[in-house]
Amino acid sequence: MKRILITGALGQIGSELTMKCREIYGEDQVIATDIRQPKDEKLSNGPFEILDVMDGNKFLEYVKKYRVDSILHLAALLSATAENHPLKAWKLNMDGLLNALETSRLVKAQFFTPSSIGAFGPSTPKNNTPQVTLQRPTTMYGINKVAGELLSDYYFYKYGVDTRGLRFPGLISYLTPPGGGTTDYAIEIYEEALKNGRYTCYLAKGTSLDMMYMPDALAAILDLMEAESSKLKHRNSYNVTAMSVTPGDFAKEIQKHLPHFVMDYNVDPVRQRIADSWPNSIDAAAAKSEWGFKPAYDLENMTIDMLEKLTKQNSYF
Ligand SMILES: NC(=O)c1ccc[n+]([C@@H]2O[C@H](COP(=O)([O-])OP(=O)(O)OC[C@H]3O[C@@H](n4cnc5c(N)ncnc54)[C@H](O)[C@@H]3O)[C@@H](O)[C@H]2O)c1
């Protein structure tokens, strides 16, 4: 039976991953941690601890206290916030990761941390970006993610830590607000469409980026963690994606359900520059062949589900 500790557990991914892991492995088997106290009851069905990932001693103390054998390290500064606070991003994204990897090494825990499509840069092939390719990102977040992939590889080769990782695209979900990424518009658009019937997008209409719905992201993490280690040739950086879409595509799809929805554009140069440096679409063939990655949601069925769940969650009408 796994004993999992999750860092950054109150974030967009962590809040849903904690609930999913508790469903599968048992409520007491999953220790949620974050730098802040939870505001609601969402994660109150199992252990929660305040843990600043910059504090390596505390990290090790909790991992030993709960006899943890798997660490899912999610605490990080996301792309848009990192671009506005590059030094803070370097410190949290690198020192926090190193503490998490060192703790895993010391207690021989399995380890997972997400990379991102941000690990690619303007010189990377833009379409159907291969699993193994040129990675020269021009954002602080991207530099952190490439270094993170390499550090995770290093801990596997040098110390035998069972490290695993995914290059996530923009993740779309409705339970917890996103934490300052470049693809946050793809969540805001659904909320604003239902609330106000209009949305002003900060990326240009034709900006293609990869996206994935949260249930597919959670399944990908859990499937990768359960996969046979010997099959994982690209263990710390699998490309995963479910769709390549533009803001214009989202608007059209939403208009099928809400015909009066209006979208206009007011481009934010910082986030547009980040988005323009990322691929239009990535190739997830390695994830599919090495551990069976198979997303269930495309733009059409995700849109139906998002609109339905958001309507249930809030009373817009
Ligand atoms: N959400 C996405 O679309 C996406 C896409 C690609 C990769 N990722 C990666 O997935 C991971 C999690 O992303 P997310 O969207 O859940 O982020 P988020 O911003 O929603 O959550 C991050 C959490 O980390 C916590 N945190 C911040 N500083 C901390 C510290 N010093 N110690 C402990 N906790 C701290 C925050 O309180 C927050 O709850 C990150 O590594 C991110 O780069 C996310």
PDBQT file of the ligand as one rigid body, heavy atoms in Angstrom, charges set to zero:
ROOT
HETATM    1  N1  LIG A 401      -1.671  23.779 -14.071  1.00  0.00    +0.000 N 
HETATM    2  C1  LIG A 401      -1.106  23.624 -15.265  1.00  0.00    +0.000 C 
HETATM    3  O1  LIG A 401      -1.702  23.914 -16.308  1.00  0.00    +0.000 OA
HETATM    4  C2  LIG A 401       0.299  23.062 -15.341  1.00  0.00    +0.000 A 
HETATM    5  C3  LIG A 401       0.824  22.776 -16.626  1.00  0.00    +0.000 A 
HETATM    6  C4  LIG A 401       2.127  22.283 -16.712  1.00  0.00    +0.000 A 
HETATM    7  C5  LIG A 401       2.854  22.021 -15.553  1.00  0.00    +0.000 A 
HETATM    8  N2  LIG A 401       2.301  22.298 -14.329  1.00  0.00    +0.000 N 
HETATM    9  C6  LIG A 401       3.128  22.047 -13.139  1.00  0.00    +0.000 C 
HETATM   10  O2  LIG A 401       2.398  21.314 -12.172  1.00  0.00    +0.000 OA
HETATM   11  C7  LIG A 401       2.812  21.714 -10.847  1.00  0.00    +0.000 C 
HETATM   12  C8  LIG A 401       1.600  22.145 -10.035  1.00  0.00    +0.000 C 
HETATM   13  O3  LIG A 401       0.913  23.154 -10.739  1.00  0.00    +0.000 OA
HETATM   14  P1  LIG A 401      -0.459  23.816 -10.237  1.00  0.00    +0.000 P 
HETATM   15  O4  LIG A 401      -1.135  24.325 -11.455  1.00  0.00    +0.000 OA
HETATM   16  O5  LIG A 401      -1.172  22.906  -9.323  1.00  0.00    +0.000 OA
HETATM   17  O6  LIG A 401       0.117  25.080  -9.437  1.00  0.00    +0.000 OA
HETATM   18  P2  LIG A 401      -0.658  26.073  -8.437  1.00  0.00    +0.000 P 
HETATM   19  O7  LIG A 401       0.014  27.399  -8.570  1.00  0.00    +0.000 OA
HETATM   20  O8  LIG A 401      -2.108  25.985  -8.637  1.00  0.00    +0.000 OA
HETATM   21  O9  LIG A 401      -0.312  25.435  -7.014  1.00  0.00    +0.000 OA
HETATM   22  C9  LIG A 401       0.968  25.509  -6.441  1.00  0.00    +0.000 C 
HETATM   23  C10 LIG A 401       0.818  25.312  -4.941  1.00  0.00    +0.000 C 
HETATM   24  O10 LIG A 401       2.129  25.394  -4.356  1.00  0.00    +0.000 OA
HETATM   25  C11 LIG A 401       2.004  26.081  -3.134  1.00  0.00    +0.000 C 
HETATM   26  N3  LIG A 401       3.306  26.670  -2.760  1.00  0.00    +0.000 N 
HETATM   27  C12 LIG A 401       3.859  27.822  -3.200  1.00  0.00    +0.000 A 
HETATM   28  N4  LIG A 401       5.050  28.007  -2.606  1.00  0.00    +0.000 NA
HETATM   29  C13 LIG A 401       5.264  26.956  -1.800  1.00  0.00    +0.000 A 
HETATM   30  C14 LIG A 401       6.308  26.578  -0.916  1.00  0.00    +0.000 A 
HETATM   31  N5  LIG A 401       7.399  27.336  -0.740  1.00  0.00    +0.000 N 
HETATM   32  N6  LIG A 401       6.187  25.405  -0.233  1.00  0.00    +0.000 NA
HETATM   33  C15 LIG A 401       5.081  24.628  -0.388  1.00  0.00    +0.000 A 
HETATM   34  N7  LIG A 401       4.046  24.946  -1.188  1.00  0.00    +0.000 NA
HETATM   35  C16 LIG A 401       4.148  26.099  -1.886  1.00  0.00    +0.000 A 
HETATM   36  C17 LIG A 401       0.941  27.142  -3.370  1.00  0.00    +0.000 C 
HETATM   37  O11 LIG A 401       0.368  27.575  -2.132  1.00  0.00    +0.000 OA
HETATM   38  C18 LIG A 401      -0.047  26.383  -4.258  1.00  0.00    +0.000 C 
HETATM   39  O12 LIG A 401      -1.075  25.787  -3.508  1.00  0.00    +0.000 OA
HETATM   40  C19 LIG A 401       3.871  22.795 -11.064  1.00  0.00    +0.000 C 
HETATM   41  O13 LIG A 401       5.147  22.200 -11.063  1.00  0.00    +0.000 OA
HETATM   42  C20 LIG A 401       3.560  23.322 -12.440  1.00  0.00    +0.000 C 
HETATM   43  O14 LIG A 401       4.701  23.878 -13.053  1.00  0.00    +0.000 OA
HETATM   44  C21 LIG A 401       1.043  22.817 -14.214  1.00  0.00    +0.000 A 
ENDROOT
TORSDOF 0
